[in-house]
Amino acid sequence: MSRKPSCCNSSDAGRRGQGIHIFVGSESGLASLDKCSVITAPYSADGKVIGTLAVVGPKRMDYERVIPIVDVTARPAWQRAFTRLTNI
């Protein structure tokens, strides 16, 4: 029986739900990320989730700083502004 690592599932969870998802160490399901944390948030266009923004860092990262950055960056208003800036 094959099973996707939960790190891959974290992306799927982000696509189904809203908000921030945090995976610390072995919660990622990948041995190579055992000493890391992964913070994810889904992003959308036209009301449809089209991807997941993720930050991978050390377990002892500054969560109070990183979580709001991921949250704001994944919001549609920021994405529209970024798209306009890159199309100039």
C-alpha positions in Angstrom: 0.0 0.0 0.0 1.5 3.3 -1.0 1.0 6.5 0.9 2.0 10.1 0.1 4.3 11.7 2.8 2.2 14.1 5.0 4.4 16.9 3.7 2.8 16.4 0.3 -0.5 16.2 2.1 0.2 19.5 3.8 -0.1 21.1 0.4 -3.3 19.3 -0.2 -4.6 20.4 3.2 -3.8 24.0 2.3 -5.7 23.7 -1.0 -8.8 22.4 0.8 -8.8 24.7 3.8 -8.1 28.3 4.5 -5.6 29.7 6.8 -2.1 28.8 8.0 -0.9 25.3 8.4 2.3 24.6 10.5 4.3 21.3 10.4 7.2 21.0 12.8 9.9 18.4 12.4 8.7 14.9 11.8 5.1 16.2 11.3 6.2 16.8 7.7 6.6 13.1 7.1 9.9 13.5 5.4 13.1 12.5 7.1 15.0 15.3 5.3 12.8 17.9 7.0 13.0 16.5 10.6 15.0 19.5 11.7 12.8 22.0 9.9 9.4 23.6 10.1 7.0 24.2 7.2 4.4 26.9 7.2 1.9 26.9 4.4 -1.1 28.9 3.3 -3.3 28.4 0.2 -3.6 31.2 -2.4 -6.4 31.7 -4.8 -7.5 33.6 -7.9 -11.1 34.3 -8.9 -12.3 32.5 -5.8 -10.5 29.3 -6.6 -7.5 27.9 -4.7 -4.7 27.6 -7.3 -1.7 26.8 -5.1 0.0 26.8 -1.7 2.6 29.3 -0.5 5.2 27.6 1.8 8.1 28.7 3.9 10.6 26.1 5.0 12.9 27.0 7.9 14.5 25.8 11.1 12.3 24.5 13.9 13.4 27.5 16.0 12.4 30.1 13.4 10.7 33.3 14.5 7.1 32.1 14.1 5.7 35.4 15.3 7.4 37.1 12.4 7.0 34.5 9.7 3.3 33.5 10.1 1.9 37.0 9.4 4.2 37.3 6.4 2.9 34.0 4.9 -0.7 35.0 5.8 -0.6 38.4 4.1 1.4 37.2 1.1 -1.2 34.5 0.4 -4.2 36.9 0.5 -5.8 37.9 -2.8 -5.3 41.7 -2.4 -1.6 41.2 -2.0 -1.5 38.9 -5.0 -3.3 41.4 -7.2 -0.9 44.2 -6.2 2.1 41.9 -6.9 0.7 41.0 -10.3 0.2 44.7 -11.2 3.8 45.5 -10.1 5.3 42.7 -12.1 3.4 43.6 -15.3 4.7 47.2 -15.3 
